[in-house]
Amino acid sequence: MARGCEFLGSETAILCGAMSWVSERNLVSAISNAGGFGVIACGAMTPALLDAEIAATKALTAKPFGVNLITMHPQLFDLIAVCARHGVTHVVLAGGIPPKGSVEAIAAGGAKVICFAPTLALGRKLLRSGADALVIEGMEAGGHIGPVSTSVLAQEILPSLADEHLVFVAGGIGRGEAIAGYLEMGAAGVQLGTRFACASESIAHPAFKKAFFRASARDATASVQVDPRLPVIPVRALKNKGTEAFTAKQIEVARKLDSGEVDMGAAQLEIEHYWAGALRRAVIDGDVENGSIMAGQSVGMVAKEEPVADIIAALLAECEGALSARTGTPAVAA
Ligand SMILES: Cc1cc2nc3c(=O)[nH]c(=O)nc-3n(C[C@H](O)[C@H](O)[C@H](O)COP(=O)(O)O)c2cc1C
């Protein structure tokens, strides 16, 4: 993990991926204070709200943390300026190919740029365009997902890029043995979301946490696309009434598209706003029936509420145990 730690400025190269509504000051500072790397989820926040969230996080930790910005945010460049003003060290660009000038603007503000690479070709392109590190995220993950599994992405991308570049692996990681495997393949570190979402320091509603503790891997299903003209990015969440309501929402938006009431861009934004609202209902209000309980397939390995420090210690002990077993050296007590 040394390369990853050096890049992040953290003790361990375990990132807690940004989770809208969940990854706010409390969880982010707890992750960074425990030696990991916390990332604020900006989501649909305004620049003023992001400004306040970064300031509040800085008040809780002196360790580095990142900010995750969604590329389709209409005020992306204002948000980048807010990060620069605060001296945020790392900005993660999520939700699509970074728009022209955004990578340069982040670098000009002094921060490192981390991008999601959905394929090897795009990964190469992002690195050429100035990305300092990549995250490859498989479809086992919670939240918005691509079509390919983590294990296949890792095999396709790590052998070509990991020697010379920093690549972090995400999606479906619940235990340290899996971290050991990806490190051996050349990853600089890993990113987990689901495993941290219900930590003691997470502000998620007790009902949201309870749903996680009860769920098994097969409950975390990907949403289906209803209309071939309306390409929606699939979202992995626990099955409930809300996942059914999403199907109805897509039909409603497709009708609006038919009637010319909205264009494709507006239609897709409406879908994204739907998710942001639905996630808030589950995470903040605790409405686990109708809200969206975004969760990855590793949810079955989340059994109880634990402090972030214990989760990180367990992951490191498992990782170290696996690596020592392979080399025949006894594991050092964590
Ligand atoms: C509840 C939840 C909300 C998420 N929200 C976001 C988000 O706003 N932006 C983002 O880039 N990723 C988001 N993700 C993905 C995580 O950052 C992370 O990459 C993912 O959870 C890693 O896979 P895992 O869930 O299998 O550990 C979210 C994941 C979850 C579980």
The ligand as a Tripos MOL2 file, in Angstrom:
@<TRIPOS>MOLECULE
LIG
   31    33     1     0     0
SMALL
NO_CHARGES

@<TRIPOS>ATOM
      1 C1        -25.2190    4.4300   -0.0190 C.3       1 LIG1
      2 C2        -24.1940    4.6540   -1.0970 C.ar      1 LIG1
      3 C3        -24.1270    5.9110   -1.7300 C.ar      1 LIG1
      4 C4        -23.1420    6.1590   -2.6970 C.ar      1 LIG1
      5 N1        -23.0550    7.4170   -3.2600 N.ar      1 LIG1
      6 C5        -22.0320    7.7040   -4.1210 C.ar      1 LIG1
      7 C6        -21.8500    9.0340   -4.6100 C.ar      1 LIG1
      8 O1        -22.5790    9.9480   -4.2720 O.2       1 LIG1
      9 N2        -20.8070    9.2530   -5.4710 N.ar      1 LIG1
     10 C7        -19.9450    8.2440   -5.8470 C.ar      1 LIG1
     11 O2        -19.0180    8.5030   -6.6250 O.2       1 LIG1
     12 N3        -20.1000    6.9820   -5.3870 N.ar      1 LIG1
     13 C8        -21.1070    6.7000   -4.5330 C.ar      1 LIG1
     14 N4        -21.2200    5.4180   -4.0190 N.ar      1 LIG1
     15 C9        -20.1710    4.4170   -4.3350 C.3       1 LIG1
     16 C10       -19.0630    4.4250   -3.2630 C.3       1 LIG1
     17 O3        -18.3470    5.6230   -3.2770 O.3       1 LIG1
     18 C11       -18.0550    3.2740   -3.4430 C.3       1 LIG1
     19 O4        -17.3050    3.4540   -4.6230 O.3       1 LIG1
     20 C12       -18.7240    1.9220   -3.4800 C.3       1 LIG1
     21 O5        -19.6140    1.8190   -2.4140 O.3       1 LIG1
     22 C13       -17.6570    0.8260   -3.4150 C.3       1 LIG1
     23 O6        -18.2080   -0.4300   -3.5420 O.3       1 LIG1
     24 P1        -18.8060   -1.2790   -2.2970 P.3       1 LIG1
     25 O7        -20.1270   -0.6590   -1.9730 O.co2     1 LIG1
     26 O8        -18.9590   -2.6320   -2.8560 O.co2     1 LIG1
     27 O9        -17.8270   -1.1890   -1.1680 O.co2     1 LIG1
     28 C14       -22.2210    5.1340   -3.0650 C.ar      1 LIG1
     29 C15       -22.3270    3.8670   -2.4480 C.ar      1 LIG1
     30 C16       -23.2810    3.6230   -1.4790 C.ar      1 LIG1
     31 C17       -23.3320    2.2550   -0.8110 C.3       1 LIG1
@<TRIPOS>BOND
     1     1     2 1
     2     2     3 ar
     3     2    30 ar
     4     3     4 ar
     5     4     5 ar
     6     4    28 ar
     7     5     6 ar
     8     6     7 ar
     9     6    13 1
    10     7     8 2
    11     7     9 ar
    12     9    10 ar
    13    10    11 2
    14    10    12 ar
    15    12    13 ar
    16    13    14 ar
    17    14    15 1
    18    14    28 ar
    19    15    16 1
    20    16    17 1
    21    16    18 1
    22    18    19 1
    23    18    20 1
    24    20    21 1
    25    20    22 1
    26    22    23 1
    27    23    24 1
    28    24    25 2
    29    24    26 1
    30    24    27 1
    31    28    29 ar
    32    29    30 ar
    33    30    31 1
@<TRIPOS>SUBSTRUCTURE
     1 LIG1         1 GROUP 0 **** ****
